[in-house]
């Protein structure tokens, strides 16, 4: 009687290899679409808005090659939206990604895998990586975990854990030789939300979580010498909510934050990167 050596039959190995290739292809296909900004537009708008955006992104890259000028690769959740059509920002969107899971392989959003794909297209000597994560954590997940714990784990501890995990991703990118800077999370909106989640903070609680998160994330960035764009410093009103002037909808900032962001990044990398 022949004893199996535990190896897979050739046809099974071929099937597994084919499945892996399909997964890699799908990941790259979706990454390409997200990198080109197509996720921002409903399907029925694609024919009108998507081709011009591809053209704009191509021009940004062409300008960078011709003048050896910096591209600011803006990678993040839906809060990258203000930077669409804003030179020298090149947007790479990762839908619903959280700061907490940015280092986790195989997360629901595949954010770690998408991030790795996007980073491959960054010129380390010329460009800047601008990370835009954390608002979803502050608005949704931190209070959700607080409720799930029976309010036994403090909100501040949950914020500390989230910032620490985000910091691991930031440090890894920095260690790989990229020039990296961080987008501070925007202030919370004053509007109350209807949600199906079992635990959700009210507007005041979300504002306080955002404030503390921003404070701790900024302190982390300063400790590791990573430039930080403090959006709350310009977009927050006296009550800690987002100013209407900077509000695009109930959650997101509009493009009025872009000049401040560009100046902050240009100043942080003055003499190191040619930001035009």
C-alpha positions in Angstrom: 0.0 0.0 0.0 1.4 3.4 -1.1 1.7 6.0 1.7 1.0 9.6 0.7 3.9 12.0 1.2 1.4 14.8 1.9 2.0 16.6 -1.3 -0.9 17.9 -3.4 -1.7 16.2 -6.8 -0.5 18.2 -9.8 -4.0 19.2 -10.8 -4.8 20.5 -7.3 -1.5 22.5 -7.3 -2.4 24.0 -10.7 -5.9 24.9 -9.4 -4.4 26.6 -6.3 -1.9 28.5 -8.4 -4.7 29.7 -10.7 -6.8 30.8 -7.8 -3.8 32.8 -6.4 -3.3 34.5 -9.7 -7.0 35.4 -9.9 -6.8 37.0 -6.4 -3.6 38.9 -7.3 -5.2 40.1 -10.6 -8.4 41.3 -8.8 -6.4 43.1 -6.1 -4.3 44.9 -8.8 -7.4 45.7 -10.9 -9.3 47.3 -7.9 -6.1 49.1 -6.8 -5.8 50.6 -10.3 -9.3 51.8 -10.2 -8.9 53.3 -6.8 -5.6 54.8 -7.6 -7.2 56.6 -10.6 -10.0 58.0 -8.4 -12.9 56.2 -10.0 -14.3 55.2 -6.6 -15.4 58.8 -6.1 -18.0 58.8 -8.8 -21.3 56.9 -9.2 -21.3 54.5 -12.1 -23.6 56.7 -14.2 -21.2 59.7 -13.8 -18.1 57.7 -14.8 -18.3 58.5 -18.5 -18.3 62.2 -17.8 -15.9 62.4 -14.8 -13.5 59.5 -14.9 -11.7 60.2 -18.2 -10.8 63.8 -17.2 -9.5 62.6 -13.9 -7.2 60.1 -15.5 -6.0 62.9 -17.8 -5.3 65.1 -14.8 -3.4 62.4 -13.0 -1.4 61.8 -16.1 -0.5 65.5 -16.4 0.6 65.6 -12.7 2.9 62.6 -13.3 4.3 64.1 -16.6 5.0 67.4 -14.9 6.9 65.6 -12.1 9.0 63.8 -14.6 9.8 66.9 -16.7 10.7 69.2 -13.8 11.7 66.6 -11.2 9.0 68.1 -9.0 7.4 66.4 -6.1 4.1 64.5 -6.2 2.2 64.3 -3.0 0.8 60.8 -3.0 -2.4 61.2 -0.9 -3.4 57.7 0.3 -6.3 57.2 2.6 -10.1 56.8 3.2 -12.8 59.1 1.7 -11.2 62.1 3.4 -8.7 62.2 0.4 -11.6 63.6 -1.7 -10.7 67.3 -1.3 -7.4 66.7 -3.0 -8.9 65.5 -6.3 -7.9 67.8 -9.2 -5.4 69.6 -6.9 -1.8 69.7 -8.1 0.6 68.3 -6.9 -1.7 65.8 -5.1 -2.2 62.4 -6.6 -5.0 60.6 -4.9 -5.1 56.9 -4.0 -8.3 55.9 -2.2 -8.8 52.9 0.1 -12.5 52.7 0.8 -13.6 52.4 4.5 -10.0 51.9 5.7 -9.2 52.4 9.3 -5.9 53.6 11.0 -6.2 50.6 13.4 -6.1 47.9 10.7 -3.6 49.6 8.3 -1.0 47.1 9.5 -3.3 44.1 9.4 -2.9 41.6 6.5 -6.2 40.3 5.1 -8.5 42.9 6.8 -12.0 43.5 5.4 -10.8 46.6 3.4 -7.5 45.0 2.4 -5.9 48.3 3.3 -2.5 46.9 4.1 -2.3 45.2 0.7 -3.6 48.3 -1.2 -1.1 50.5 0.6 1.8 48.2 -0.4 0.6 48.4 -4.0 0.3 52.2 -4.0 3.7 52.6 -2.4 5.4 50.7 -5.2 4.5 53.6 -7.5 6.1 56.3 -5.4 9.5 57.8 -6.3 11.2 57.8 -2.9 13.8 60.4 -3.9 11.3 62.9 -5.4 7.9 62.3 -3.8 6.0 62.6 -0.5 3.5 60.0 1.0 0.6 61.7 2.7 -1.5 59.4 4.8 -5.2 60.2 5.5 -6.6 57.7 8.0 -8.2 57.8 11.4 -11.5 59.7 11.0 -13.5 56.5 10.7 -11.8 55.1 13.9 -12.7 58.3 15.8 -16.2 58.6 14.5 -17.3 55.0 14.6 -14.9 52.3 15.8 -13.5 53.7 19.1 -16.9 54.3 20.6 -18.2 51.0 19.2 -15.4 49.1 21.0 -16.0 51.1 24.1 -19.6 50.0 24.1 -18.7 46.4 23.3 -16.4 46.3 26.3 -19.3 47.3 28.6 -17.5 50.6 29.0 -14.8 48.8 31.0 -12.0 49.8 28.6 -11.6 53.6 28.6 -12.0 55.6 25.4 -8.5 57.1 26.0 -7.0 53.5 26.1 -8.8 52.7 22.9 -7.4 55.8 21.3 -3.9 55.0 22.5 -4.1 51.5 21.0 -5.4 52.9 17.7 -2.7 55.6 17.5 0.0 53.0 18.4 -1.1 50.6 15.6 -1.3 53.5 13.1 2.2 54.5 14.3 3.5 51.0 13.4 2.4 51.5 9.8 3.8 55.1 9.7 7.1 53.9 11.1 7.3 51.0 8.6 6.8 53.4 5.7 9.4 55.8 7.0 11.9 52.9 7.6 11.4 51.8 4.0 12.8 55.2 2.9 9.7 57.1 2.0 9.2 60.8 3.0 5.9 60.6 4.9 3.6 63.1 6.5 0.2 62.7 8.2 -3.2 64.3 7.7 -4.8 65.1 11.1 -8.4 63.9 11.4 -11.0 66.7 10.8 -13.2 67.9 13.6 -16.5 66.0 14.2 -19.7 67.3 12.7 -22.3 68.7 15.0 -25.1 66.7 13.3 -26.5 63.6 15.1 -26.5 60.5 13.0 -29.0 57.7 12.7 -27.0 54.4 12.8 -27.7 50.7 13.0 -24.6 50.2 15.1 -25.3 49.0 18.7 -23.1 51.6 20.2 -22.5 55.1 18.8 -21.5 58.3 20.6 -23.4 61.5 20.4 -22.0 64.6 18.6 -20.3 65.9 21.8 -18.7 62.5 22.5 -17.5 62.2 18.9 -16.0 65.7 19.1 -14.1 64.8 22.2 -12.8 61.6 20.7 -11.7 63.4 17.6 -9.9 66.1 19.7 -8.1 63.5 21.8 -7.2 61.4 18.8 -5.8 64.4 17.0 -3.8 65.4 20.0 -2.3 62.0 20.5 -1.6 61.4 16.8 0.2 64.8 16.6 2.3 64.0 19.7 3.3 60.6 18.1 4.3 62.3 14.9 6.4 64.9 16.7 8.1 62.1 18.6 9.3 60.4 15.5 9.9 63.5 13.4 7.0 63.0 10.9 5.4 66.2 9.6 1.7 66.6 10.7 -1.0 68.6 9.0 -3.3 69.7 11.8 -6.6 70.2 10.0 -8.4 70.8 13.3 -6.3 74.0 13.9 -8.1 75.7 11.0 -11.4 73.8 10.6 -12.6 73.5 14.2 -15.0 76.1 15.7 -15.0 77.2 19.4 -17.2 74.2 20.3 -14.9 71.7 18.7 -17.1 71.0 15.7 -16.2 71.5 12.1 -16.8 75.0 10.7 -19.5 75.3 8.0 -16.9 77.1 5.9 -14.9 73.9 5.6 -17.8 71.4 5.5 -18.5 69.5 2.3 -21.2 67.2 3.8 -22.0 65.8 7.2 -18.6 64.2 7.6 -16.0 65.5 5.1 -14.0 68.7 4.6 -14.2 70.5 1.4 -11.3 71.7 -0.8 -10.7 74.8 1.3 -8.3 72.8 3.4 -6.0 72.2 0.4 -4.0 75.5 0.4 -3.2 75.1 4.1 -2.3 71.5 3.7 0.0 72.3 0.7 1.8 75.1 2.6 2.3 72.9 5.6 3.8 70.1 3.6 5.9 72.4 1.5 7.3 74.0 4.7 8.0 70.7 6.3 10.0 69.5 3.3 11.6 72.8 2.3 15.1 72.1 0.9 14.4 68.4 0.6 11.5 68.2 -1.9 10.6 70.4 -4.9 7.0 71.1 -4.3 5.7 73.4 -7.1 
